[in-house]
């Protein structure tokens, strides 16, 4: 037996073989791109299975031989390139092409071989079509798609209103597309047009979307007869001007699961109800009706829609899971409908005028009947009723089908739950484990409800004035609620502690005017991640310690912007160890008094639009430590009066220069950094020279004398300033009177009045329609008010002083907005300077005692006030006391009761 000898291969040969393989790979991928990518295009061939050539918005104008598209291209984008035609066999060499975009060009018709050779093409997008393109066989020849046997998606897009449409809707052109799954075609059937017999070959078609010109269209049963063999599951009519549907038309779609109608012109509610009942023989799971009564020539065919109890009765045997009725002019909704739709998972009634609810045709009093009805929907996950403001639409129409069109229900705003509540076992018997305050209000939610959004609803108003004396608890039964949004609901105050929402991750109560909640209100939301409290009035509550530190260890986003915050207690954020973003912008903060030592995960601190002039040493030290860690922190200090050109700003400027933290300043700030920090470094060196160069001096005996004289002078000036400050309002009053005499011209009517009314602009209606009408018409008194009696162009301060001087009394119309108005405070002080007895406080609205200025609080305690009431008997007593006070009869002012004020 012979033996074969094996000779070893030299190492150098292995090395050469390795180099040859490496060069081959580079040439076949990146190198190929560099050599063969057309000049005006951008190419990406980094993946062996995906080659992208993007020529969109490039001035190609024609597919000439000079533009060589790589053969291994899989995605080609030729939109808005100025093409006027696609020559025959223009893409025949692109055997691997799967996606092609050719819309937005000047192509009005195609050659029958324009797409020849594209055997593997799966997605063809012709939108937007040229305005001069007709939907006929001249523009789209019969054999145009003959080679596209693998095509799954075909998009024509919209057409102009004057375009011609083929009688059979191009069925001969589309017939070869046996694998087609999604079809986007322009307009709707009109002028007795119908789908031709060629559509019966589309046995894979599952999605059809019409996007029309808004003309009125009435669908008939015969229009879709040839689509019966198509397993259509999703159907959309976007902007087609649908005015009605013949009963039985939707029987052509027995497998229909999703129906989306947007911007239609239904002529009556009866047409809509008949159309809804036509879905009973389908497999409908998702129904979306948006703006179905749109205006035609400035007039809506239906002014309001009362959704009666039987509107959805005919769908009781279906599996409807998603119901969206958006901008449909719904004024009342009978919740009896929900009893027929027991499979519902998602309900959205946003953008309507929903001001009251019905049950079996009768008005519902209170929320309990609605809650009981919702409890009968065990599958309900998402409930949304937003923007129900009368004559206001905030839900805008979409140009493309929504998320629910593709996936059966709208996209939910949260990811899967991050944290599982450790207290889930407590729900079984909460009364024995929680320290609840009585009375207890028990609330039940649908078993699987996770998302609840009710924002900007004009019919919901609630305000509690004496919240210090009101107590109680709201107890939610076991639930899965994770998302709660009550934005723009003017509750203002809630004295009850909420229990049972242990799974809640998202809470938004912005734009509600909130000024009071219990001290531990937020601590029971133990799984909270997102908390939005924007545009409320929580600043005074936080400043006086009325809100305890939030013990929310999972919280990542906290928005306290626009809350009139001036001071934040030191330990207010101490438990927020997971906080990533803190927004306290648009407040009145002049100093960061709170500790940030527990911000272990912070990424953004937004303190823009406040009154910060610099940061303290302790604040800079902490931020420096954060900067030294692995955190990437951004600090936003836009619109703060910080000055890096003064000696006090040296520490802050030094920190900016040495810090790697991202700091955002206003463009006109002296601390602004744009790119290099060289200019700030030179400013820092200059400040260090100027601020540290004060020469040492030797104090002689004369200098001691000078020092004593200086101290004496300073003491005298200080005493004078103190006296001037104490009597500052009297000085101002005399000063304005003296200046008016020198100018020798009046600023209001010369005739003296009995009363000068001091009020805030928010109370103008009551002053003019109630106070003035009684005093002037019934009591025959002369009343001076600024907006009527002041002469335009004159100094407002002088006008106020002269009005006070020329009036017998000054009536203060006290309200929450009055005590916050600096001009109202000026009017009050000028009246006191004239005469302590000339001021008559009228309590128009209850005002928290702590919200008053010190001087007003002192005067109220000493003199009392006259209280306005809505009770007719109380009003008669009010007018008698006010008249007596004006004419100094028996001092009729009430005694002060602080509890009643607050």
Order of alpha helices (4+ residues) and beta strands (2+ residues): alpha-alpha-beta-beta-beta-beta-beta-beta-alpha-beta-beta-beta-beta-beta-beta-alpha-beta-beta-beta-beta-beta-beta-beta-beta-beta-alpha-beta-alpha-beta-beta-beta-beta-beta-beta-beta-beta-beta-alpha-beta-beta-beta-alpha-beta-alpha-beta-alpha-alpha-alpha-beta-beta-alpha-alpha-beta-alpha-alpha-beta-alpha-beta-alpha-alpha
